[in-house]
Amino acid sequence: MRELLYILSPSFSGSTLLTFLLAAHPEIATVGELKASAIGDVESYRCSCGALLKQCDFWRKVKTGMKKSGVEFDFDDFGTHFTSGPAWFRRLVRLGARNPLLSQSSSQLLRIVPFCRSRLERTIGQNRILIDLIASIQGGRIFLDASKDPERLTQLLLSKQWKIRVVHLLRDGRGVSSSYKKHHNVDMKSAAAEWLRTERACVHVAARMARKDVLTVKYEDVCREPQRTIEEIFAFAGLVHGISVNGAIPESGHVLGNAMRLSGGKRILLDERWRTELLPCDLRVFDAIGGDLNRRRGYM
C-alpha cells in the first residue's frame, strides 16, 4: 500500500511553501495540489519549472502514461477532484467533512446511491493511477498531496487505498482571513467565517485518525525555523532527513498551486502583512468570530 502524506489546511496557510520544502526530499514524489481545481486557463498556466503546462516534458510524460493506462486525462480536468459534478452531489461530499452530525449519513448515501458510488469509485481510481504514475516518473516512495481540502481527505481515507499521514498546517487566522478577503474581494465577516468553517472541518476530519498519523505544524515555524520544521515532518513520515535548507525556497520539480509555485530560489520570508493591512474594525470582527480558536492555538 502506497504511503500518502497529505497537507490539510484552509487556503492561504502556506501550503505551497511547505510543498516546495518537502519536495526537495528524494523519496517524496509530488505535484503539489493533485486535485488540480485552480489551474484556470491551461493555455497560459505555467508549471513551477517555468514551462507552460502543455509544453512541460514532465506533464507530457504524465499524459502519455495515463493514456497507456487506458484512462481519460486532460489538463482541463484531471478527474481527481471530488467536489465536482452536480450541486447536490457536491453538498453531500462537503457534509462528510463539514457537518459532524451528518457526516456518517452523507458517507453512507454516497456509497449507496448508484450515481454517487460510481462517481466516487471513478475519482478514487483516477487518483490512484495518477499517484502511482507520478511516483514512478519521479522515483518517490511517498506521495505528497498538498490539496488541503478536508473534503478530499475524507474521501481518500474512506477509500482505504493508501496509508495516509496528515500534516495539519496552521496559520494565524488573521493572516488567512486577510488573504482570503483580498483574493475574493469579500468583507472580514465573510473571510473570518470561511476560515473558521474550514478549520473546524480540518479538525473534525483529523480527529477520525489515529494521533500518531497526524502532525500539527505552524506556518510561522516553517518560515522562522524551516530546517527544524521539515526535519520534524520527515521524521513523522519515516524519512531520513538528508537535505539542508539554506533560507531559500528550493527550485523543485513540477508543482501545481498558487502563484508562489514560481518563487523557487527566493528567500523564505514570513508573510505578516495582515498586521498593517487590517483595520481595527477588521480585527474586532475577526476576534468576535474566530478569536477564541486563534488564541487557543497560541496566536495572541
Stockholm file with secondary structure:
# STOCKHOLM 1.0

chainA/1-300         MRELLYILSPSFSGSTLLTFLLAAHPEIATVGELKASAIGDVESYRCSCGALLKQCDFWRKVKTGMKKSGVEFDFDDFGTHFTSGPAWFRRLVRLGARNPLLSQSSSQLLRIVPFCRSRLERTIGQNRILIDLIASIQGGRIFLDASKDPERLTQLLLSKQWKIRVVHLLRDGRGVSSSYKKHHNVDMKSAAAEWLRTERACVHVAARMARKDVLTVKYEDVCREPQRTIEEIFAFAGLVHGISVNGAIPESGHVLGNAMRLSGGKRILLDERWRTELLPCDLRVFDAIGGDLNRRRGYM
#=GR chainA/1-300 SS CCEEEEEECCTTSSHHHHHHHHHTSTTEEECBCTTCCCCCCTTTCBCTTSSBGGGCHHHHHHHHHHHHTTCCCBTTBCSCCSSCSSHHHHHHHHHHHHCTTTHHHHHHHHHHSHHHHHHHHHHHHHHHHHHHHHHHHHTCSEEEEEEECHHHHHHHHHHTCSEEEEEEEECCHHHHHHHHHHHHTCCHHHHHHHHHHHHHHHHHHHTTSCGGGEEEEEHHHHHHSHHHHHHHHHHHTTCCCCCCCCSBCCCCSCCBSSGGGGCTTSBCCCCCTHHHHSCHHHHHHHHHHHHHHHHHTTCC
#=GC SS_cons         CCEEEEEECCTTSSHHHHHHHHHTSTTEEECBCTTCCCCCCTTTCBCTTSSBGGGCHHHHHHHHHHHHTTCCCBTTBCSCCSSCSSHHHHHHHHHHHHCTTTHHHHHHHHHHSHHHHHHHHHHHHHHHHHHHHHHHHHTCSEEEEEEECHHHHHHHHHHTCSEEEEEEEECCHHHHHHHHHHHHTCCHHHHHHHHHHHHHHHHHHHTTSCGGGEEEEEHHHHHHSHHHHHHHHHHHTTCCCCCCCCSBCCCCSCCBSSGGGGCTTSBCCCCCTHHHHSCHHHHHHHHHHHHHHHHHTTCC
//
